[in-house]
Amino acid sequence: MTKHSLKIGMIQTRVGLDKAANVEKTSLAIRDAAARGATLICLQELFATQYFCQSEDAAFFDLAEAIDGPTVQAVAQVAKECKVSVVTPIFERRAPGVYHNSVVVLGPQGNTVGLYRKMHIPDDPLFMEKYYFTPGDLGFLTFDTPTAKVGTLICWDQWYPEAARLTAMRGAEVLTYPTAIGWHPAEKEQYGAAQLSAWQTIQRSHAIANGVFVIAVNRVGHEGPADGGIEFWGHSFVADPFGVVLAEAGQDEETLVVECDLTRPEWVRRNWPFFRDRRIDAYGDLTQRFLDPNKR
């Protein structure tokens, strides 16, 4: 691996009811990815717990922690031990009654490099996140790690081109999307293939439009009632700045380690100069919720 390349580790797991066991499983996977050469490792959304947002229950707020709480401390210890940077999602307890779906970026000394709070919060059947999470208030950010400048976004953020663009404009070489997405089992036969394809397509488009690597890490396994719940589809993947999928996981537990050529963004942007040709003088209306088609 040259100084112009980066090995990225991506950890997709099944998540059980025992929080400590989930953290330990992920810690072992971090060690495995580091042993295979990864220097930047991305975990899945809310990796320490099952996806509790399938229902509204105030008792689940007890799962939240401070950004320097035991879950982040455990991952920080492994990051320091293995000398790797880790994109670490948490259910953040900011203050009584104020909770966020967040990411702490940890450096190879176990140090906190930065904090991102999920900006776009969904409210759909079995994805009732607005009950639990206050929308992020830190904006779209990038963080310097020793091997790459990393932009951190989370799950529902991945559907918004504005989020990817603004993060890339802050110099991100890599966009990471820790994710918890899957099928409603009753809908899988009719809509499943199209839903998975749309999820992959929108993120590959962010890679192309912004000339960056995109890292999407999704959990696997069924969570919730046996006759309902969510079947998380996995398929974690890396897309390069040309939209090429460099590696993709399946629908079971897996740790991917993928080498990325950090000279690739420069080459792609020289040939597809989208940033050069943007009409920034004409985009002011993007700050509006919607536009009156009859108003000029």
C-alpha angles and dihedrals in degrees: 000000000000128000086260094060134073130201111213124198120207121191121198117176145164111254124220134193095263107087095194091051091051091052092048092049090051092046090056090049091051089054090049093050091047091050088055091055104266114149097176117046127187124201128201124263115283088356096171096062141031115267098275095178091089087094139018110252123149090209089073090068085077087072091067122102139187116264088256093044128127097280095053090041091054093051091043090056091054092044090054093044092051097034094233137130115241130199097216120191118205141174096243124213102202098168137333105304094004115100133162140195097233148168125220112199109213124200129218092268090057088257124143109250096179151328129237126186119205109258103194114056119192128214109193135131107296090001099080097157098144088072091059110027133062109214114260118267102188097080126221112326145181128206131206115234122176092259106033146358105255130202114202123208128158132228108283088038086069093076094060119085090194091063093050092045096050092047092049089048087061089062103265115167091185129034114203123200114189102197147189107189132141149136131291094233093227090056099042098092094051103034107013101098093045093048093052092046092050091050092053094042097053092051094046086052090057089054092051098042093049103032094235140120114261121208117192117184118186132178126240137216138055118291127182132027116354091236093049135356124109130302104210108215104207110198092147109185148175121226121191124221090273091055094253113148104231096185138354132191126219130233098286135069111300143155114213124197113192129180114224125195106226091200088066097083092056092050093047094046092051089056097036102034097184093150091053093051100044112126096223089169090065103045102078093109090067088083090065123091092227137339131241103240090211096052120091 
